Amino acid sequence: MAVALGTAAQLAADELAAGAPARLAALRDDLHQRPAVALPGRVRLNGPDGLRLPNTLNVSVDGALGHELLAAADRIAALIGSACHSGTHTPSPVLTAMGLEPARALGALRLSLGRRTTPEDIETAATALIRAAAAR
């Protein structure tokens, strides 16, 4: 157990030193920008533009419910709402406490990237989200 923990810590340290957070942030930002450009004025970032996790994107698409987008977007595994409120079809108390209107909170998608996420994965996810949102 101690050896595994040490190995995991070393892997994490190596990834940090190799710039993994910056790589993930760039991919996250690409995942945000692709739908924002394709659906002008409809994609809204939930939370601050800076000072956020490099691997997490929380957005709402005006005129669409998060769970409906995910159902229509094939090949995407994601959650709706906030981390502590996923799996229900009610506005997240966290997002509403942040000042989001209930309709926007119901449209929230939380997309997480991982160490193995590639630019091709981002293109696939963005394309699926754009298609799903354009149909709404």
Phi and psi in radians as a Rosetta constraint file:
Dihedral C 1 N 2 CA 2 C 2 CIRCULARHARMONIC -1.131 0.35
Dihedral N 2 CA 2 C 2 N 3 CIRCULARHARMONIC -0.639 0.35
Dihedral C 2 N 3 CA 3 C 3 CIRCULARHARMONIC -1.155 0.35
Dihedral N 3 CA 3 C 3 N 4 CIRCULARHARMONIC -0.744 0.35
Dihedral C 3 N 4 CA 4 C 4 CIRCULARHARMONIC -1.106 0.35
Dihedral N 4 CA 4 C 4 N 5 CIRCULARHARMONIC -0.729 0.35
Dihedral C 4 N 5 CA 5 C 5 CIRCULARHARMONIC -1.121 0.35
Dihedral N 5 CA 5 C 5 N 6 CIRCULARHARMONIC -0.730 0.35
Dihedral C 5 N 6 CA 6 C 6 CIRCULARHARMONIC -1.109 0.35
Dihedral N 6 CA 6 C 6 N 7 CIRCULARHARMONIC -0.715 0.35
Dihedral C 6 N 7 CA 7 C 7 CIRCULARHARMONIC -1.126 0.35
Dihedral N 7 CA 7 C 7 N 8 CIRCULARHARMONIC -0.761 0.35
Dihedral C 7 N 8 CA 8 C 8 CIRCULARHARMONIC -1.087 0.35
Dihedral N 8 CA 8 C 8 N 9 CIRCULARHARMONIC -0.730 0.35
Dihedral C 8 N 9 CA 9 C 9 CIRCULARHARMONIC -1.117 0.35
Dihedral N 9 CA 9 C 9 N 10 CIRCULARHARMONIC -0.695 0.35
Dihedral C 9 N 10 CA 10 C 10 CIRCULARHARMONIC -1.155 0.35
Dihedral N 10 CA 10 C 10 N 11 CIRCULARHARMONIC -0.740 0.35
Dihedral C 10 N 11 CA 11 C 11 CIRCULARHARMONIC -1.056 0.35
Dihedral N 11 CA 11 C 11 N 12 CIRCULARHARMONIC -0.762 0.35
Dihedral C 11 N 12 CA 12 C 12 CIRCULARHARMONIC -1.108 0.35
Dihedral N 12 CA 12 C 12 N 13 CIRCULARHARMONIC -0.739 0.35
Dihedral C 12 N 13 CA 13 C 13 CIRCULARHARMONIC -1.113 0.35
Dihedral N 13 CA 13 C 13 N 14 CIRCULARHARMONIC -0.714 0.35
Dihedral C 13 N 14 CA 14 C 14 CIRCULARHARMONIC -1.102 0.35
Dihedral N 14 CA 14 C 14 N 15 CIRCULARHARMONIC -0.758 0.35
Dihedral C 14 N 15 CA 15 C 15 CIRCULARHARMONIC -1.124 0.35
Dihedral N 15 CA 15 C 15 N 16 CIRCULARHARMONIC -0.725 0.35
Dihedral C 15 N 16 CA 16 C 16 CIRCULARHARMONIC -1.067 0.35
Dihedral N 16 CA 16 C 16 N 17 CIRCULARHARMONIC -0.797 0.35
Dihedral C 16 N 17 CA 17 C 17 CIRCULARHARMONIC -1.147 0.35
Dihedral N 17 CA 17 C 17 N 18 CIRCULARHARMONIC -0.520 0.35
Dihedral C 17 N 18 CA 18 C 18 CIRCULARHARMONIC -1.454 0.35
Dihedral N 18 CA 18 C 18 N 19 CIRCULARHARMONIC -0.007 0.35
Dihedral C 18 N 19 CA 19 C 19 CIRCULARHARMONIC 1.572 0.35
Dihedral N 19 CA 19 C 19 N 20 CIRCULARHARMONIC 0.386 0.35
Dihedral C 19 N 20 CA 20 C 20 CIRCULARHARMONIC -0.977 0.35
Dihedral N 20 CA 20 C 20 N 21 CIRCULARHARMONIC -0.735 0.35
Dihedral C 20 N 21 CA 21 C 21 CIRCULARHARMONIC -1.049 0.35
Dihedral N 21 CA 21 C 21 N 22 CIRCULARHARMONIC -0.704 0.35
Dihedral C 21 N 22 CA 22 C 22 CIRCULARHARMONIC -1.181 0.35
Dihedral N 22 CA 22 C 22 N 23 CIRCULARHARMONIC -0.681 0.35
Dihedral C 22 N 23 CA 23 C 23 CIRCULARHARMONIC -1.093 0.35
Dihedral N 23 CA 23 C 23 N 24 CIRCULARHARMONIC -0.804 0.35
Dihedral C 23 N 24 CA 24 C 24 CIRCULARHARMONIC -1.141 0.35
Dihedral N 24 CA 24 C 24 N 25 CIRCULARHARMONIC -0.706 0.35
Dihedral C 24 N 25 CA 25 C 25 CIRCULARHARMONIC -1.081 0.35
Dihedral N 25 CA 25 C 25 N 26 CIRCULARHARMONIC -0.688 0.35
Dihedral C 25 N 26 CA 26 C 26 CIRCULARHARMONIC -1.136 0.35
Dihedral N 26 CA 26 C 26 N 27 CIRCULARHARMONIC -0.734 0.35
Dihedral C 26 N 27 CA 27 C 27 CIRCULARHARMONIC -1.140 0.35
Dihedral N 27 CA 27 C 27 N 28 CIRCULARHARMONIC -0.752 0.35
Dihedral C 27 N 28 CA 28 C 28 CIRCULARHARMONIC -1.020 0.35
Dihedral N 28 CA 28 C 28 N 29 CIRCULARHARMONIC -0.795 0.35
Dihedral C 28 N 29 CA 29 C 29 CIRCULARHARMONIC -1.150 0.35
Dihedral N 29 CA 29 C 29 N 30 CIRCULARHARMONIC -0.622 0.35
Dihedral C 29 N 30 CA 30 C 30 CIRCULARHARMONIC -1.138 0.35
Dihedral N 30 CA 30 C 30 N 31 CIRCULARHARMONIC -0.723 0.35
Dihedral C 30 N 31 CA 31 C 31 CIRCULARHARMONIC -1.110 0.35
Dihedral N 31 CA 31 C 31 N 32 CIRCULARHARMONIC -0.530 0.35
Dihedral C 31 N 32 CA 32 C 32 CIRCULARHARMONIC -1.342 0.35
Dihedral N 32 CA 32 C 32 N 33 CIRCULARHARMONIC -0.780 0.35
Dihedral C 32 N 33 CA 33 C 33 CIRCULARHARMONIC -1.229 0.35
Dihedral N 33 CA 33 C 33 N 34 CIRCULARHARMONIC -0.639 0.35
Dihedral C 33 N 34 CA 34 C 34 CIRCULARHARMONIC -1.009 0.35
Dihedral N 34 CA 34 C 34 N 35 CIRCULARHARMONIC -0.944 0.35
Dihedral C 34 N 35 CA 35 C 35 CIRCULARHARMONIC -1.163 0.35
Dihedral N 35 CA 35 C 35 N 36 CIRCULARHARMONIC -0.600 0.35
Dihedral C 35 N 36 CA 36 C 36 CIRCULARHARMONIC -1.074 0.35
Dihedral N 36 CA 36 C 36 N 37 CIRCULARHARMONIC -0.657 0.35
Dihedral C 36 N 37 CA 37 C 37 CIRCULARHARMONIC -1.299 0.35
Dihedral N 37 CA 37 C 37 N 38 CIRCULARHARMONIC -0.719 0.35
Dihedral C 37 N 38 CA 38 C 38 CIRCULARHARMONIC -1.296 0.35
Dihedral N 38 CA 38 C 38 N 39 CIRCULARHARMONIC -0.449 0.35
Dihedral C 38 N 39 CA 39 C 39 CIRCULARHARMONIC -2.166 0.35
Dihedral N 39 CA 39 C 39 N 40 CIRCULARHARMONIC 1.185 0.35
Dihedral C 39 N 40 CA 40 C 40 CIRCULARHARMONIC -0.938 0.35
Dihedral N 40 CA 40 C 40 N 41 CIRCULARHARMONIC 2.275 0.35
Dihedral C 40 N 41 CA 41 C 41 CIRCULARHARMONIC 1.354 0.35
Dihedral N 41 CA 41 C 41 N 42 CIRCULARHARMONIC -0.048 0.35
Dihedral C 41 N 42 CA 42 C 42 CIRCULARHARMONIC -1.791 0.35
Dihedral N 42 CA 42 C 42 N 43 CIRCULARHARMONIC -0.440 0.35
Dihedral C 42 N 43 CA 43 C 43 CIRCULARHARMONIC -1.656 0.35
Dihedral N 43 CA 43 C 43 N 44 CIRCULARHARMONIC 2.133 0.35
Dihedral C 43 N 44 CA 44 C 44 CIRCULARHARMONIC -2.177 0.35
Dihedral N 44 CA 44 C 44 N 45 CIRCULARHARMONIC 2.232 0.35
Dihedral C 44 N 45 CA 45 C 45 CIRCULARHARMONIC -1.277 0.35
Dihedral N 45 CA 45 C 45 N 46 CIRCULARHARMONIC 2.271 0.35
Dihedral C 45 N 46 CA 46 C 46 CIRCULARHARMONIC -1.745 0.35
Dihedral N 46 CA 46 C 46 N 47 CIRCULARHARMONIC 1.757 0.35
Dihedral C 46 N 47 CA 47 C 47 CIRCULARHARMONIC 2.141 0.35
Dihedral N 47 CA 47 C 47 N 48 CIRCULARHARMONIC -3.112 0.35
Dihedral C 47 N 48 CA 48 C 48 CIRCULARHARMONIC -1.267 0.35
Dihedral N 48 CA 48 C 48 N 49 CIRCULARHARMONIC 2.673 0.35
Dihedral C 48 N 49 CA 49 C 49 CIRCULARHARMONIC -1.292 0.35
Dihedral N 49 CA 49 C 49 N 50 CIRCULARHARMONIC -0.586 0.35
Dihedral C 49 N 50 CA 50 C 50 CIRCULARHARMONIC -1.946 0.35
Dihedral N 50 CA 50 C 50 N 51 CIRCULARHARMONIC 3.116 0.35
Dihedral C 50 N 51 CA 51 C 51 CIRCULARHARMONIC 0.866 0.35
Dihedral N 51 CA 51 C 51 N 52 CIRCULARHARMONIC 1.016 0.35
Dihedral C 51 N 52 CA 52 C 52 CIRCULARHARMONIC -2.443 0.35
Dihedral N 52 CA 52 C 52 N 53 CIRCULARHARMONIC 2.920 0.35
Dihedral C 52 N 53 CA 53 C 53 CIRCULARHARMONIC -1.079 0.35
Dihedral N 53 CA 53 C 53 N 54 CIRCULARHARMONIC 2.422 0.35
Dihedral C 53 N 54 CA 54 C 54 CIRCULARHARMONIC -1.255 0.35
Dihedral N 54 CA 54 C 54 N 55 CIRCULARHARMONIC -0.319 0.35
Dihedral C 54 N 55 CA 55 C 55 CIRCULARHARMONIC -1.864 0.35
Dihedral N 55 CA 55 C 55 N 56 CIRCULARHARMONIC 0.142 0.35
Dihedral C 55 N 56 CA 56 C 56 CIRCULARHARMONIC -2.264 0.35
Dihedral N 56 CA 56 C 56 N 57 CIRCULARHARMONIC 2.347 0.35
Dihedral C 56 N 57 CA 57 C 57 CIRCULARHARMONIC -2.225 0.35
Dihedral N 57 CA 57 C 57 N 58 CIRCULARHARMONIC 2.196 0.35
Dihedral C 57 N 58 CA 58 C 58 CIRCULARHARMONIC -2.115 0.35
Dihedral N 58 CA 58 C 58 N 59 CIRCULARHARMONIC 2.001 0.35
Dihedral C 58 N 59 CA 59 C 59 CIRCULARHARMONIC -2.335 0.35
Dihedral N 59 CA 59 C 59 N 60 CIRCULARHARMONIC 2.766 0.35
Dihedral C 59 N 60 CA 60 C 60 CIRCULARHARMONIC -2.114 0.35
Dihedral N 60 CA 60 C 60 N 61 CIRCULARHARMONIC 2.602 0.35
Dihedral C 60 N 61 CA 61 C 61 CIRCULARHARMONIC -1.986 0.35
Dihedral N 61 CA 61 C 61 N 62 CIRCULARHARMONIC 2.024 0.35
Dihedral C 61 N 62 CA 62 C 62 CIRCULARHARMONIC -0.976 0.35
Dihedral N 62 CA 62 C 62 N 63 CIRCULARHARMONIC 2.361 0.35
Dihedral C 62 N 63 CA 63 C 63 CIRCULARHARMONIC 1.482 0.35
Dihedral N 63 CA 63 C 63 N 64 CIRCULARHARMONIC 0.128 0.35
Dihedral C 63 N 64 CA 64 C 64 CIRCULARHARMONIC -2.407 0.35
Dihedral N 64 CA 64 C 64 N 65 CIRCULARHARMONIC 2.501 0.35
Dihedral C 64 N 65 CA 65 C 65 CIRCULARHARMONIC -1.570 0.35
Dihedral N 65 CA 65 C 65 N 66 CIRCULARHARMONIC 2.427 0.35
Dihedral C 65 N 66 CA 66 C 66 CIRCULARHARMONIC -0.949 0.35
Dihedral N 66 CA 66 C 66 N 67 CIRCULARHARMONIC -0.812 0.35
Dihedral C 66 N 67 CA 67 C 67 CIRCULARHARMONIC -1.180 0.35
Dihedral N 67 CA 67 C 67 N 68 CIRCULARHARMONIC -0.529 0.35
Dihedral C 67 N 68 CA 68 C 68 CIRCULARHARMONIC -1.259 0.35
Dihedral N 68 CA 68 C 68 N 69 CIRCULARHARMONIC -0.676 0.35
Dihedral C 68 N 69 CA 69 C 69 CIRCULARHARMONIC -1.063 0.35
Dihedral N 69 CA 69 C 69 N 70 CIRCULARHARMONIC -0.807 0.35
Dihedral C 69 N 70 CA 70 C 70 CIRCULARHARMONIC -1.121 0.35
Dihedral N 70 CA 70 C 70 N 71 CIRCULARHARMONIC -0.652 0.35
Dihedral C 70 N 71 CA 71 C 71 CIRCULARHARMONIC -1.133 0.35
Dihedral N 71 CA 71 C 71 N 72 CIRCULARHARMONIC -0.582 0.35
Dihedral C 71 N 72 CA 72 C 72 CIRCULARHARMONIC -1.543 0.35
Dihedral N 72 CA 72 C 72 N 73 CIRCULARHARMONIC -0.281 0.35
Dihedral C 72 N 73 CA 73 C 73 CIRCULARHARMONIC -1.695 0.35
Dihedral N 73 CA 73 C 73 N 74 CIRCULARHARMONIC 1.720 0.35
Dihedral C 73 N 74 CA 74 C 74 CIRCULARHARMONIC -1.200 0.35
Dihedral N 74 CA 74 C 74 N 75 CIRCULARHARMONIC 2.683 0.35
Dihedral C 74 N 75 CA 75 C 75 CIRCULARHARMONIC 1.219 0.35
Dihedral N 75 CA 75 C 75 N 76 CIRCULARHARMONIC 0.303 0.35
Dihedral C 75 N 76 CA 76 C 76 CIRCULARHARMONIC -2.076 0.35
Dihedral N 76 CA 76 C 76 N 77 CIRCULARHARMONIC 2.273 0.35
Dihedral C 76 N 77 CA 77 C 77 CIRCULARHARMONIC -1.938 0.35
Dihedral N 77 CA 77 C 77 N 78 CIRCULARHARMONIC 1.983 0.35
Dihedral C 77 N 78 CA 78 C 78 CIRCULARHARMONIC -2.637 0.35
Dihedral N 78 CA 78 C 78 N 79 CIRCULARHARMONIC 3.112 0.35
Dihedral C 78 N 79 CA 79 C 79 CIRCULARHARMONIC -2.173 0.35
Dihedral N 79 CA 79 C 79 N 80 CIRCULARHARMONIC 2.815 0.35
Dihedral C 79 N 80 CA 80 C 80 CIRCULARHARMONIC -1.839 0.35
Dihedral N 80 CA 80 C 80 N 81 CIRCULARHARMONIC 2.721 0.35
Dihedral C 80 N 81 CA 81 C 81 CIRCULARHARMONIC 1.374 0.35
Dihedral N 81 CA 81 C 81 N 82 CIRCULARHARMONIC -2.439 0.35
Dihedral C 81 N 82 CA 82 C 82 CIRCULARHARMONIC -1.987 0.35
Dihedral N 82 CA 82 C 82 N 83 CIRCULARHARMONIC 2.965 0.35
Dihedral C 82 N 83 CA 83 C 83 CIRCULARHARMONIC -1.039 0.35
Dihedral N 83 CA 83 C 83 N 84 CIRCULARHARMONIC -0.576 0.35
Dihedral C 83 N 84 CA 84 C 84 CIRCULARHARMONIC -1.671 0.35
Dihedral N 84 CA 84 C 84 N 85 CIRCULARHARMONIC 0.202 0.35
Dihedral C 84 N 85 CA 85 C 85 CIRCULARHARMONIC -2.441 0.35
Dihedral N 85 CA 85 C 85 N 86 CIRCULARHARMONIC 0.293 0.35
Dihedral C 85 N 86 CA 86 C 86 CIRCULARHARMONIC -1.244 0.35
Dihedral N 86 CA 86 C 86 N 87 CIRCULARHARMONIC 2.677 0.35
Dihedral C 86 N 87 CA 87 C 87 CIRCULARHARMONIC 1.657 0.35
Dihedral N 87 CA 87 C 87 N 88 CIRCULARHARMONIC 0.000 0.35
Dihedral C 87 N 88 CA 88 C 88 CIRCULARHARMONIC -2.113 0.35
Dihedral N 88 CA 88 C 88 N 89 CIRCULARHARMONIC 2.824 0.35
Dihedral C 88 N 89 CA 89 C 89 CIRCULARHARMONIC -1.908 0.35
Dihedral N 89 CA 89 C 89 N 90 CIRCULARHARMONIC 0.791 0.35
Dihedral C 89 N 90 CA 90 C 90 CIRCULARHARMONIC -2.195 0.35
Dihedral N 90 CA 90 C 90 N 91 CIRCULARHARMONIC 2.686 0.35
Dihedral C 90 N 91 CA 91 C 91 CIRCULARHARMONIC -1.032 0.35
Dihedral N 91 CA 91 C 91 N 92 CIRCULARHARMONIC 2.392 0.35
Dihedral C 91 N 92 CA 92 C 92 CIRCULARHARMONIC -1.158 0.35
Dihedral N 92 CA 92 C 92 N 93 CIRCULARHARMONIC 2.227 0.35
Dihedral C 92 N 93 CA 93 C 93 CIRCULARHARMONIC -1.041 0.35
Dihedral N 93 CA 93 C 93 N 94 CIRCULARHARMONIC -0.555 0.35
Dihedral C 93 N 94 CA 94 C 94 CIRCULARHARMONIC -1.156 0.35
Dihedral N 94 CA 94 C 94 N 95 CIRCULARHARMONIC -0.828 0.35
Dihedral C 94 N 95 CA 95 C 95 CIRCULARHARMONIC -1.189 0.35
Dihedral N 95 CA 95 C 95 N 96 CIRCULARHARMONIC -0.668 0.35
Dihedral C 95 N 96 CA 96 C 96 CIRCULARHARMONIC -1.208 0.35
Dihedral N 96 CA 96 C 96 N 97 CIRCULARHARMONIC -0.600 0.35
Dihedral C 96 N 97 CA 97 C 97 CIRCULARHARMONIC -1.146 0.35
Dihedral N 97 CA 97 C 97 N 98 CIRCULARHARMONIC -0.457 0.35
Dihedral C 97 N 98 CA 98 C 98 CIRCULARHARMONIC -1.350 0.35
Dihedral N 98 CA 98 C 98 N 99 CIRCULARHARMONIC -0.097 0.35
Dihedral C 98 N 99 CA 99 C 99 CIRCULARHARMONIC 1.792 0.35
Dihedral N 99 CA 99 C 99 N 100 CIRCULARHARMONIC 0.083 0.35
Dihedral C 99 N 100 CA 100 C 100 CIRCULARHARMONIC -1.304 0.35
Dihedral N 100 CA 100 C 100 N 101 CIRCULARHARMONIC 2.425 0.35
Dihedral C 100 N 101 CA 101 C 101 CIRCULARHARMONIC -1.141 0.35
Dihedral N 101 CA 101 C 101 N 102 CIRCULARHARMONIC 2.639 0.35
Dihedral C 101 N 102 CA 102 C 102 CIRCULARHARMONIC -0.939 0.35
Dihedral N 102 CA 102 C 102 N 103 CIRCULARHARMONIC -0.720 0.35
Dihedral C 102 N 103 CA 103 C 103 CIRCULARHARMONIC -1.089 0.35
Dihedral N 103 CA 103 C 103 N 104 CIRCULARHARMONIC -0.721 0.35
Dihedral C 103 N 104 CA 104 C 104 CIRCULARHARMONIC -1.190 0.35
Dihedral N 104 CA 104 C 104 N 105 CIRCULARHARMONIC -0.703 0.35
Dihedral C 104 N 105 CA 105 C 105 CIRCULARHARMONIC -1.104 0.35
Dihedral N 105 CA 105 C 105 N 106 CIRCULARHARMONIC -0.631 0.35
Dihedral C 105 N 106 CA 106 C 106 CIRCULARHARMONIC -1.212 0.35
Dihedral N 106 CA 106 C 106 N 107 CIRCULARHARMONIC -0.399 0.35
Dihedral C 106 N 107 CA 107 C 107 CIRCULARHARMONIC -1.549 0.35
Dihedral N 107 CA 107 C 107 N 108 CIRCULARHARMONIC -0.009 0.35
Dihedral C 107 N 108 CA 108 C 108 CIRCULARHARMONIC -1.205 0.35
Dihedral N 108 CA 108 C 108 N 109 CIRCULARHARMONIC 2.399 0.35
Dihedral C 108 N 109 CA 109 C 109 CIRCULARHARMONIC -2.102 0.35
Dihedral N 109 CA 109 C 109 N 110 CIRCULARHARMONIC 2.312 0.35
Dihedral C 109 N 110 CA 110 C 110 CIRCULARHARMONIC -1.908 0.35
Dihedral N 110 CA 110 C 110 N 111 CIRCULARHARMONIC 1.931 0.35
Dihedral C 110 N 111 CA 111 C 111 CIRCULARHARMONIC -1.898 0.35
Dihedral N 111 CA 111 C 111 N 112 CIRCULARHARMONIC 2.188 0.35
Dihedral C 111 N 112 CA 112 C 112 CIRCULARHARMONIC -2.017 0.35
Dihedral N 112 CA 112 C 112 N 113 CIRCULARHARMONIC 2.426 0.35
Dihedral C 112 N 113 CA 113 C 113 CIRCULARHARMONIC -1.856 0.35
Dihedral N 113 CA 113 C 113 N 114 CIRCULARHARMONIC 2.734 0.35
Dihedral C 113 N 114 CA 114 C 114 CIRCULARHARMONIC -2.250 0.35
Dihedral N 114 CA 114 C 114 N 115 CIRCULARHARMONIC 3.112 0.35
Dihedral C 114 N 115 CA 115 C 115 CIRCULARHARMONIC -1.049 0.35
Dihedral N 115 CA 115 C 115 N 116 CIRCULARHARMONIC -0.434 0.35
Dihedral C 115 N 116 CA 116 C 116 CIRCULARHARMONIC -1.715 0.35
Dihedral N 116 CA 116 C 116 N 117 CIRCULARHARMONIC 0.074 0.35
Dihedral C 116 N 117 CA 117 C 117 CIRCULARHARMONIC -1.158 0.35
Dihedral N 117 CA 117 C 117 N 118 CIRCULARHARMONIC 2.337 0.35
Dihedral C 117 N 118 CA 118 C 118 CIRCULARHARMONIC -2.018 0.35
Dihedral N 118 CA 118 C 118 N 119 CIRCULARHARMONIC 2.871 0.35
Dihedral C 118 N 119 CA 119 C 119 CIRCULARHARMONIC -1.000 0.35
Dihedral N 119 CA 119 C 119 N 120 CIRCULARHARMONIC -0.586 0.35
Dihedral C 119 N 120 CA 120 C 120 CIRCULARHARMONIC -1.141 0.35
Dihedral N 120 CA 120 C 120 N 121 CIRCULARHARMONIC -0.662 0.35
Dihedral C 120 N 121 CA 121 C 121 CIRCULARHARMONIC -1.081 0.35
Dihedral N 121 CA 121 C 121 N 122 CIRCULARHARMONIC -0.720 0.35
Dihedral C 121 N 122 CA 122 C 122 CIRCULARHARMONIC -1.120 0.35
Dihedral N 122 CA 122 C 122 N 123 CIRCULARHARMONIC -0.769 0.35
Dihedral C 122 N 123 CA 123 C 123 CIRCULARHARMONIC -1.067 0.35
Dihedral N 123 CA 123 C 123 N 124 CIRCULARHARMONIC -0.765 0.35
Dihedral C 123 N 124 CA 124 C 124 CIRCULARHARMONIC -1.085 0.35
Dihedral N 124 CA 124 C 124 N 125 CIRCULARHARMONIC -0.823 0.35
Dihedral C 124 N 125 CA 125 C 125 CIRCULARHARMONIC -1.140 0.35
Dihedral N 125 CA 125 C 125 N 126 CIRCULARHARMONIC -0.783 0.35
Dihedral C 125 N 126 CA 126 C 126 CIRCULARHARMONIC -1.101 0.35
Dihedral N 126 CA 126 C 126 N 127 CIRCULARHARMONIC -0.755 0.35
Dihedral C 126 N 127 CA 127 C 127 CIRCULARHARMONIC -1.082 0.35
Dihedral N 127 CA 127 C 127 N 128 CIRCULARHARMONIC -0.749 0.35
Dihedral C 127 N 128 CA 128 C 128 CIRCULARHARMONIC -1.123 0.35
Dihedral N 128 CA 128 C 128 N 129 CIRCULARHARMONIC -0.731 0.35
Dihedral C 128 N 129 CA 129 C 129 CIRCULARHARMONIC -1.149 0.35
Dihedral N 129 CA 129 C 129 N 130 CIRCULARHARMONIC -0.733 0.35
Dihedral C 129 N 130 CA 130 C 130 CIRCULARHARMONIC -1.072 0.35
Dihedral N 130 CA 130 C 130 N 131 CIRCULARHARMONIC -0.810 0.35
Dihedral C 130 N 131 CA 131 C 131 CIRCULARHARMONIC -1.075 0.35
Dihedral N 131 CA 131 C 131 N 132 CIRCULARHARMONIC -0.782 0.35
Dihedral C 131 N 132 CA 132 C 132 CIRCULARHARMONIC -1.110 0.35
Dihedral N 132 CA 132 C 132 N 133 CIRCULARHARMONIC -0.745 0.35
Dihedral C 132 N 133 CA 133 C 133 CIRCULARHARMONIC -1.266 0.35
Dihedral N 133 CA 133 C 133 N 134 CIRCULARHARMONIC -0.620 0.35
Dihedral C 133 N 134 CA 134 C 134 CIRCULARHARMONIC -1.130 0.35
Dihedral N 134 CA 134 C 134 N 135 CIRCULARHARMONIC -0.468 0.35
Dihedral C 134 N 135 CA 135 C 135 CIRCULARHARMONIC -1.393 0.35
Dihedral N 135 CA 135 C 135 N 136 CIRCULARHARMONIC -0.088 0.35
